[in-house]
Amino acid sequence: MSVLNKLKIVALPQKSGLTPEQQRRAKVIAKLPEQLKLAEATLGGLTYERQRWGWGTDENGKKIKVPLPIRIKTL
């Protein structure tokens, strides 16, 4: 019991994170460059399509990596 008597109990300081409003603003700001690329492509008469890599199968049934389009959410 002598070891337990030497221990100090202190309150854990709370993390000072972002407020929900600040988190949402940061999320919107992160998506603005992509929307700018979409707007510039539209004004230039081009199409802009963001892609990610996923798995698909070819004619022989072998798995290969293929580009998949991602829908861009506009505000």
Kinemage of the C-alpha trace (Angstrom):
@kinemage 1
@onewidth
@group {chain A} dominant
@subgroup {mainchain}
@vectorlist {calphas} color= white
{ca met a 1} P 0.000 0.000 0.000
{ca ser a 2} L 2.951 2.350 0.395
{ca val a 3} L 3.236 2.688 -3.393
{ca leu a 4} L -0.410 3.712 -3.720
{ca asn a 5} L -0.008 6.377 -1.069
{ca lys a 6} L 2.784 8.024 -3.098
{ca leu a 7} L 0.685 8.365 -6.262
{ca lys a 8} L -0.814 11.712 -7.159
{ca ile a 9} L -4.141 11.983 -8.924
{ca val a 10} L -4.462 14.916 -11.305
{ca ala a 11} L -7.108 15.947 -13.781
{ca leu a 12} L -6.346 15.260 -17.420
{ca pro a 13} L -6.234 18.560 -19.320
{ca gln a 14} L -8.795 18.760 -22.100
{ca lys a 15} L -7.550 19.008 -25.636
{ca ser a 16} L -8.153 22.391 -27.170
{ca gly a 17} L -9.342 21.217 -30.557
{ca leu a 18} L -11.345 22.999 -33.166
{ca thr a 19} L -14.963 23.836 -32.607
{ca pro a 20} L -17.475 22.084 -34.872
{ca glu a 21} L -17.873 25.339 -36.790
{ca gln a 22} L -14.121 25.585 -37.390
{ca gln a 23} L -13.986 21.927 -38.463
{ca arg a 24} L -16.719 22.516 -41.048
{ca arg a 25} L -14.983 25.641 -42.356
{ca ala a 26} L -11.718 23.732 -42.748
{ca lys a 27} L -13.529 20.975 -44.630
{ca val a 28} L -15.095 23.472 -47.052
{ca ile a 29} L -11.782 25.288 -47.575
{ca ala a 30} L -10.080 21.976 -48.403
{ca lys a 31} L -12.591 21.298 -51.205
{ca leu a 32} L -12.423 24.754 -52.818
{ca pro a 33} L -9.338 24.114 -55.033
{ca glu a 34} L -11.037 21.097 -56.567
{ca gln a 35} L -14.183 23.112 -57.286
{ca leu a 36} L -12.013 25.810 -58.856
{ca lys a 37} L -10.504 23.212 -61.218
{ca leu a 38} L -14.007 22.046 -62.098
{ca ala a 39} L -15.176 25.618 -62.815
{ca glu a 40} L -12.113 26.409 -64.943
{ca ala a 41} L -12.581 23.225 -66.957
{ca thr a 42} L -16.263 24.005 -67.499
{ca leu a 43} L -15.506 27.548 -68.658
{ca gly a 44} L -12.825 26.205 -70.997
{ca gly a 45} L -15.232 23.690 -72.524
{ca leu a 46} L -13.411 20.709 -70.998
{ca thr a 47} L -14.517 18.063 -68.560
{ca tyr a 48} L -12.827 17.583 -65.201
{ca glu a 49} L -13.141 14.236 -63.514
{ca arg a 50} L -11.347 13.264 -60.338
{ca gln a 51} L -10.282 9.635 -60.195
{ca arg a 52} L -9.222 7.088 -57.650
{ca trp a 53} L -7.747 3.641 -58.189
{ca gly a 54} L -9.779 0.519 -57.543
{ca trp a 55} L -9.738 -3.127 -58.485
{ca gly a 56} L -11.493 -4.582 -61.502
{ca thr a 57} L -11.243 -7.663 -63.689
{ca asp a 58} L -10.083 -7.932 -67.273
{ca glu a 59} L -11.370 -10.288 -69.992
{ca asn a 60} L -9.436 -13.222 -68.558
{ca gly a 61} L -10.808 -12.755 -65.038
{ca lys a 62} L -7.512 -11.453 -63.702
{ca lys a 63} L -7.646 -8.637 -61.131
{ca ile a 64} L -6.158 -5.336 -62.301
{ca lys a 65} L -6.110 -1.775 -61.014
{ca val a 66} L -8.495 0.511 -62.880
{ca pro a 67} L -9.259 4.231 -62.515
{ca leu a 68} L -12.693 4.941 -61.058
{ca pro a 69} L -14.396 8.352 -61.238
{ca ile a 70} L -15.254 10.195 -58.043
{ca arg a 71} L -18.248 12.525 -57.894
{ca ile a 72} L -17.292 16.074 -56.978
{ca lys a 73} L -19.595 17.700 -54.438
{ca thr a 74} L -20.284 21.347 -55.187
{ca leu a 75} L -21.458 23.868 -52.635
